[in-house]
Amino acid sequence: MAEQFFQAVLMTTFAWEVSMSEYVEAPYAKLVLREARFAEEDVASKLINELLHDLKSLQNLNSARAQAVTSIRQLSLSLDRPQSRHAREWEAASQAAEAWCRNAFH
């Protein structure tokens, strides 16, 4: 009985930590995207790559988070091509991060 209780506490604690991470990471991603969008292209590329590195830490991939990370990764690849226009990738990443935020808060 004590072992079952301990397992339930661990599961509840793990679920809370995942939710808390989503609660913090989603707005963080939005903020970094906003700052990077108005930065010089080389600075923007660094910010986006660091954001991707930061987002690797959480292994739980719900669909909203997965879509945001995928869009941010596509933006990063686009920024590596200097002659490319990036408006579509910026918009996709911003919309995906916004959807992730809505999902994290509900």
C-alpha positions in Angstrom: 0.0 0.0 0.0 2.8 2.4 0.9 4.5 1.6 -2.4 1.4 2.4 -4.4 1.0 5.7 -2.5 4.6 6.6 -3.3 4.2 5.8 -7.0 1.0 8.0 -7.1 2.9 10.9 -5.5 5.8 10.5 -8.0 3.3 10.4 -10.9 1.6 13.5 -9.6 4.9 15.3 -9.0 6.1 14.4 -12.5 2.8 15.6 -14.1 3.1 18.9 -12.2 6.7 19.4 -13.3 5.8 18.7 -16.9 2.9 21.1 -16.8 5.0 23.7 -15.0 7.7 23.4 -17.7 5.1 23.8 -20.5 3.7 26.8 -18.6 7.1 28.5 -18.6 8.6 27.2 -21.9 5.7 28.3 -24.2 5.8 32.0 -23.2 9.6 31.9 -23.3 9.5 30.6 -26.8 7.1 33.4 -27.8 9.3 36.0 -26.2 12.5 34.8 -27.9 10.7 34.7 -31.3 9.5 38.2 -30.8 12.9 39.5 -29.9 14.7 37.6 -32.6 12.3 38.8 -35.3 13.4 42.4 -34.8 17.1 41.6 -34.4 19.8 41.6 -37.0 19.7 38.3 -39.0 22.9 36.9 -37.4 21.6 37.7 -33.9 18.2 36.3 -34.8 19.8 33.1 -35.9 21.8 32.8 -32.7 18.7 33.4 -30.6 16.6 30.9 -32.5 19.4 28.2 -32.3 19.7 28.8 -28.5 16.0 28.6 -28.2 16.0 25.2 -29.9 18.8 24.1 -27.6 16.8 25.2 -24.6 13.7 23.4 -25.8 15.5 20.0 -26.0 15.4 19.6 -22.3 11.8 18.6 -22.0 11.1 15.2 -23.6 7.3 15.4 -23.3 6.0 16.4 -26.8 2.3 17.3 -26.9 1.1 18.1 -30.4 1.1 21.9 -29.8 4.7 21.8 -28.5 5.8 19.5 -31.3 4.4 21.8 -33.9 6.0 24.9 -32.3 9.4 23.1 -32.2 9.1 22.0 -35.8 8.2 25.5 -37.0 11.0 27.0 -35.0 13.4 24.4 -36.4 12.2 25.3 -40.0 12.8 29.0 -39.2 16.3 28.2 -38.0 17.1 26.4 -41.3 15.6 29.3 -43.2 17.8 31.7 -41.4 20.9 29.7 -42.4 20.1 30.6 -46.0 20.9 34.4 -46.1 19.4 35.1 -49.5 16.1 33.5 -48.5 13.0 35.5 -47.4 11.9 34.3 -44.0 8.4 35.9 -43.6 6.5 32.7 -44.0 8.8 30.8 -41.5 8.5 33.7 -39.0 4.8 33.7 -39.2 4.5 29.9 -38.9 6.8 29.8 -35.9 4.9 32.7 -34.2 1.5 31.1 -34.8 2.7 27.7 -33.5 4.2 29.3 -30.4 1.0 31.1 -29.8 -1.0 27.9 -30.1 1.4 26.2 -27.7 0.9 29.0 -25.2 -2.9 28.6 -25.4 -2.6 24.9 -25.0 -0.2 25.2 -22.0 -2.6 27.5 -20.2 -5.6 25.3 -20.7 
